[in-house]
Amino acid sequence: MNIRRPLAELSALVVLIELLSCAMPASGATVNITVGNNFFDPASQTINVGDTVVWTWQSGTHNVTFPTNAIASANLTRVGTFSTTFNTPGTFAYTCTLHSAQQNGTITVLAVNQPPSVSLTTPANGSSVLATTNFLITATATDADGSVTSVQFFSSASAGAIGDPICSLNGPGPSFQFTTNFPAGTFFLKAVATDNQGATNTSAAIQFFSLTNATLVAGSPLGGAAVFTVSNSFAGQQYFVDALTNFTGTLSTRWFPIATNTAPSNNFIFTDGVLTSPVPRLYRIRQAL
């Protein structure tokens, strides 16, 4: 009998098969051991958690018995097979109870390595430093199932890029720190930790601003409202404008705030809308360091 299915139905069936295939869990490796007259080949085998060992009988009558974990085969002969999956790390000795004086083996099961954890702790995300002045960079890195062998630090102009290496420190930690400085600009930092089995992990990126002093350039006579161009600023950074009209007494106590400006670009215009009377006054601009 010839049964034909519509093309659309067959296409849907193919998609369903592909989805089912993608949904299947990944399985461990399969390792083979030969059972012969008074031997296991190889006698010692190292595997990972989740792997399966298959014993295949080549000759004689033998069994595979693990005295410590209740795994045992029947007494089998040539072309017989026995298999078991190991889900617990450790070293497991086994024997053929019929020939225990000569026929013994060992399975060593390694745990799946967990990558280290790493995070940057200083500078704080969004903080500012003074350009070309030394400051501290610190990361914390740990490894739950081993040890941290090294932490590398990278800087870039984008949060999505790994950037260029600026320092590499050896473990075990957990604190890794060094002192450095940056030119003026906006930077992103990342730290990459490596453990004793070669696994790596990358920290979240932190952004910081390396600032120079902004400058005020008068744009009109100061008899009325003062207009300034603020130069050498950084977009997104806060700048505080102070004024001084009292020229007697302690200088540090006579400055008072006029405005707080978030720079829209590297240069912007500031107009003093507070002091409008024609009196002598001084101005200064400060950045949020």
C-alpha positions in Angstrom: 0.0 0.0 0.0 1.4 3.4 -1.0 0.8 6.1 1.6 1.6 9.6 0.6 1.7 12.5 3.1 1.3 16.1 2.1 4.5 18.1 1.9 3.5 20.5 4.7 2.9 17.5 7.0 6.3 16.0 6.2 8.0 19.4 6.8 6.3 19.7 10.2 7.4 16.1 11.0 11.0 17.0 10.1 10.8 20.1 12.4 9.4 18.0 15.2 12.2 15.5 14.9 14.8 18.3 14.9 13.2 19.8 18.0 13.2 16.5 19.8 16.9 15.9 18.8 17.8 19.3 20.2 16.0 18.6 23.4 17.9 15.4 24.1 20.3 15.8 27.0 24.0 15.6 26.3 25.5 12.2 27.4 29.0 11.4 28.7 31.7 9.5 27.0 31.8 5.7 26.7 35.0 3.9 27.7 35.7 0.3 26.8 37.5 -2.3 28.9 38.3 -5.8 27.8 37.8 -8.8 30.1 40.2 -11.7 29.5 41.7 -14.7 31.3 42.7 -13.1 34.7 43.0 -9.5 33.4 41.2 -6.3 32.7 42.6 -4.2 29.9 43.3 -1.4 30.8 43.5 -2.3 34.5 43.3 1.4 35.5 41.0 3.8 33.7 40.4 7.5 34.4 37.0 9.0 33.3 34.8 12.0 34.1 31.6 12.2 36.0 28.7 11.1 33.7 30.9 8.7 31.6 29.9 5.1 31.0 32.3 2.1 31.2 31.5 -1.0 29.1 33.3 -4.3 29.9 33.4 -6.8 27.0 34.3 -10.4 27.7 37.0 -11.8 25.4 37.7 -15.2 27.0 37.0 -17.2 30.1 34.3 -16.9 32.7 34.6 -13.8 34.9 32.7 -11.0 36.6 33.1 -7.3 37.4 32.4 -6.6 41.1 32.9 -3.3 43.0 33.0 -4.2 46.7 32.3 -0.7 48.0 29.3 0.5 45.9 27.2 -2.6 45.2 27.9 -2.6 41.4 28.4 -6.2 40.1 27.9 -8.2 37.0 26.9 -11.8 36.6 29.5 -14.4 35.7 29.8 -13.9 32.0 31.6 -15.6 29.2 33.0 -14.5 25.7 31.0 -11.7 23.9 29.2 -10.9 27.1 29.0 -7.2 28.1 28.4 -5.2 31.3 28.1 -1.4 31.6 27.6 1.2 34.3 27.6 5.0 34.4 29.6 6.8 37.1 27.9 9.9 38.5 30.1 10.3 41.6 33.7 11.4 41.6 36.2 9.2 43.4 38.5 6.2 43.0 36.7 2.8 42.8 38.5 -0.6 42.9 36.9 -3.6 41.4 37.7 -7.3 40.9 36.7 -10.6 39.4 35.6 -12.5 42.5 36.5 -15.8 40.7 40.1 -14.7 40.3 40.6 -11.9 42.8 44.2 -12.7 43.4 45.2 -11.8 39.9 42.3 -10.0 38.2 41.7 -6.5 39.6 41.1 -3.0 38.2 40.5 0.6 39.2 38.2 3.3 37.9 39.1 6.9 38.8 36.2 9.3 38.3 37.0 13.0 38.0 34.6 15.7 38.9 33.6 18.2 36.2 35.7 21.3 36.8 33.8 24.4 37.8 35.3 27.7 36.5 36.5 30.2 39.1 34.5 33.3 40.1 35.9 36.8 39.7 34.7 40.3 40.3 36.3 43.8 40.2 35.9 45.7 43.5 37.9 48.9 42.9 37.4 51.3 41.3 33.7 51.4 41.7 31.6 51.3 38.6 31.0 54.8 37.3 33.6 56.4 39.5 36.2 59.0 38.4 40.0 59.2 38.8 42.4 62.0 38.0 44.2 61.4 34.7 47.8 60.3 34.9 47.5 59.9 38.8 48.1 56.4 40.3 45.0 54.6 41.7 44.3 51.1 42.9 42.6 48.4 40.9 41.4 45.4 42.9 39.7 42.1 42.0 38.5 39.2 44.1 38.8 35.6 42.6 38.0 32.2 44.1 37.7 28.6 42.9 35.2 26.3 44.7 36.8 23.0 43.5 40.5 24.0 43.1 42.6 27.1 43.2 43.0 30.3 41.2 46.4 30.3 39.4 46.2 33.8 37.8 44.1 36.9 37.2 44.6 39.1 34.2 43.3 42.7 33.9 42.1 44.2 30.6 41.0 47.7 29.6 39.0 48.8 26.6 36.9 51.7 25.3 33.8 49.5 25.1 32.0 47.3 27.6 31.5 44.6 25.0 35.3 44.3 24.2 37.9 42.4 26.2 40.5 45.1 25.4 44.2 45.1 26.0 46.0 43.4 28.9 47.4 45.8 31.5 48.5 43.4 34.3 48.7 39.7 35.1 48.9 38.5 38.8 49.6 35.0 40.1 47.3 33.2 42.5 46.0 31.9 44.7 44.4 35.1 46.0 41.6 35.7 46.8 42.6 39.4 46.5 44.5 40.6 43.5 45.5 44.3 43.2 48.0 46.7 41.6 48.5 50.4 41.1 48.4 52.1 37.7 47.2 55.3 36.0 45.4 56.2 32.8 45.4 59.0 30.4 42.3 61.2 30.0 39.3 59.3 28.7 36.5 56.9 29.5 37.5 53.3 30.1 36.1 49.8 30.9 37.9 47.2 33.0 37.5 43.5 33.1 39.3 40.7 35.0 39.8 37.2 33.8 40.6 34.4 36.3 42.1 31.0 35.5 42.0 28.0 37.8 44.4 25.1 38.3 42.6 23.0 35.6 42.7 25.8 33.0 39.1 26.9 33.2 38.5 30.7 32.9 35.9 33.2 33.9 35.5 36.9 33.1 34.2 39.5 35.5 31.5 42.0 34.7 32.9 45.2 33.1 33.1 48.3 35.2 33.3 51.8 33.7 35.4 54.6 35.1 36.3 58.1 33.9 39.9 59.4 33.9 39.5 63.2 34.1 41.6 66.2 33.5 40.8 69.7 35.0 38.1 71.5 33.1 38.6 75.1 32.2 36.3 78.2 32.2 36.6 80.7 29.3 34.6 83.9 29.7 32.3 84.5 26.8 31.1 88.0 27.7 32.0 90.9 30.1 31.2 90.0 33.7 29.2 93.1 34.4 25.9 91.3 33.9 25.2 87.5 33.7 28.4 85.6 33.2 28.6 83.3 30.2 31.4 80.7 30.0 32.6 78.0 27.7 33.6 74.9 29.7 36.4 73.1 27.9 38.2 69.8 28.5 35.0 68.3 30.1 33.8 64.7 29.6 30.3 63.9 28.4 28.2 62.4 31.2 30.3 63.8 34.0 29.2 66.2 36.7 30.9 69.6 37.1 30.2 72.0 40.0 30.4 75.8 39.4 31.1 77.9 42.4 31.3 81.7 42.8 33.0 84.1 45.2 31.9 87.6 45.9 33.3 88.1 49.4 37.0 88.8 49.3 37.7 89.0 53.0 38.2 86.1 55.5 39.2 82.5 54.9 39.0 81.7 51.2 37.8 78.1 51.6 34.6 79.2 53.4 33.6 82.0 50.9 32.9 79.9 47.8 29.3 79.0 47.3 27.6 76.8 44.7 26.0 78.3 41.6 25.1 75.2 39.6 25.7 71.5 39.0 26.1 70.6 35.3 26.2 67.3 33.6 28.4 67.8 30.6 26.6 66.9 27.3 29.9 66.9 25.4 33.6 67.8 25.8 32.7 71.5 25.6 29.5 73.2 26.8 28.2 76.6 27.6 27.4 77.7 31.2 25.4 80.9 32.0 25.2 82.2 35.6 21.6 82.9 36.3 22.1 83.4 40.0 24.5 86.3 40.2 23.2 89.0 37.9 24.1 92.2 39.7 27.3 93.9 38.5 29.5 93.1 41.4 33.1 91.7 41.3 33.1 88.0 41.6 35.3 85.0 40.9 34.2 81.6 39.4 35.7 78.1 39.6 34.7 74.8 38.2 35.1 71.4 40.0 34.7 67.9 38.8 33.1 65.1 40.7 36.1 63.1 41.8 
